[in-house]
Amino acid sequence: SALVDVVDQAIQKGIAVVTFDSDAPNTNRSSYIGTDNKFFGRQLGKVLKQLQPDGGFYGIVSSFAPNILEREEGLREALGE
């Protein structure tokens, strides 16, 4: 993809590339700084259980972005779905 090419070109020129918030694991980036999205979702699930210990109904508005899908997965795990 275009992102891979740009990152690799920067690295070839001696520029260190660090991704944050959204990773680019298919590149040769130096490092990634960001959220453990699945953990974030599990923590959200714990908070929801504290707010409604007897359970309840929750609406999940999501997207197809990988980080959002990981958060949703963690949330569903925490809620026992």
C-alpha positions in Angstrom: 0.0 0.0 0.0 1.0 3.6 -0.2 1.6 3.8 3.5 4.1 0.9 3.4 6.0 2.6 0.6 6.2 6.0 2.3 7.4 4.5 5.6 10.0 2.3 3.9 11.2 5.3 1.8 11.6 7.4 5.0 13.5 4.6 6.7 15.8 4.2 3.7 16.7 7.9 4.1 17.6 7.4 7.7 14.4 8.8 9.2 13.1 6.9 12.2 9.4 6.2 11.9 7.2 5.7 15.0 3.5 5.0 14.7 1.0 6.0 17.4 -2.6 5.2 18.0 -3.0 3.2 14.8 -0.2 0.7 14.0 1.4 -0.1 10.7 2.8 -3.5 11.4 3.5 -4.4 7.8 6.1 -1.6 7.6 9.6 -1.4 8.9 8.6 1.3 11.5 10.8 1.6 14.5 8.1 1.2 17.1 4.5 1.6 17.9 3.0 3.6 20.8 -0.7 3.0 21.4 -3.5 1.4 23.3 -4.0 -2.3 23.9 -7.5 -2.1 22.4 -8.7 -5.5 23.6 -7.7 -4.6 27.2 -9.4 -1.3 26.8 -12.6 -3.1 25.8 -12.4 -5.5 28.8 -11.9 -2.6 31.2 -15.0 -0.9 29.7 -17.0 -4.1 30.3 -15.9 -4.2 33.9 -17.1 -0.6 34.4 -20.5 -1.4 32.8 -20.8 -4.4 35.2 -20.1 -2.1 38.1 -22.7 0.4 36.9 -25.3 -2.4 36.3 -24.3 -5.4 38.4 -27.6 -7.2 37.6 -27.0 -6.8 33.9 -28.8 -4.8 31.3 -28.9 -3.9 27.7 -26.2 -2.0 25.9 -25.9 -0.6 22.5 -22.6 -0.9 20.7 -21.9 1.5 17.9 -18.9 0.2 16.0 -17.0 0.4 12.7 -14.7 -1.8 10.7 -11.6 -0.1 11.9 -9.2 -2.7 13.4 -8.8 -0.9 16.7 -12.5 -0.5 17.2 -13.1 -4.1 16.4 -10.5 -5.2 19.0 -12.2 -2.9 21.6 -15.6 -4.5 20.8 -14.1 -8.0 21.1 -12.7 -7.2 24.6 -16.0 -5.6 25.7 -18.0 -8.6 24.5 -15.5 -10.9 26.4 -15.9 -9.0 29.6 -19.7 -9.1 29.3 -19.7 -12.8 28.7 -21.0 -12.7 25.1 
